[in-house]
Amino acid sequence: MIAPILAIVLAMPASWTHVAVDNPPGSTVEMLDIAQGPTVDGFQPQINVLRHLIVDPAITIDAWAQQSASYLQSHDSRVLASHAESLCNGTVNGWWIESLGSYAGRKLDLVQAALLANGYEYVATYSRAEGTDFDPTALEALDTLCPS
């Protein structure tokens, strides 16, 4: 299923369930889409997509990635991978960051696909319980992150 949401498109895995998005008034980050996969090891993996207005419109994706990796590491997460990645089915320069960290008492593996477009940063995050297998359809979904 292709889900056009505000200013992006992300093809969520067909078997995953979309969750209602609630953005409080005045929020600086817009949650654009959330979907949950089947429960594995007591945790329901999810993909969420957000956008945030870029403070410095001249920032490059490389500089954005360095700031994001530093932020994760300063919050007790371990960055496992950080590299340029072609997104939007290979048509847009983006970035891929994988990290491990504890969130609400649960150790999670996060894979994030990010791109900058039209004055916004767009980030799709796939979260799963640490040590569980990756869902290949979730990873494929991240590569479909596109500005519309």
Secondary structure by P-SEA (a helix, b strand, c coil): cccccccccccccccccccbbbbcccccccccccccccccccccccccccccccccccccaaaaaaaaaaaaaaacccccbbbbbbcccccccbbbbbbccccccbbbbbbbbbbbcccbbbbbbbbccccccccaaaaaaaaacccc
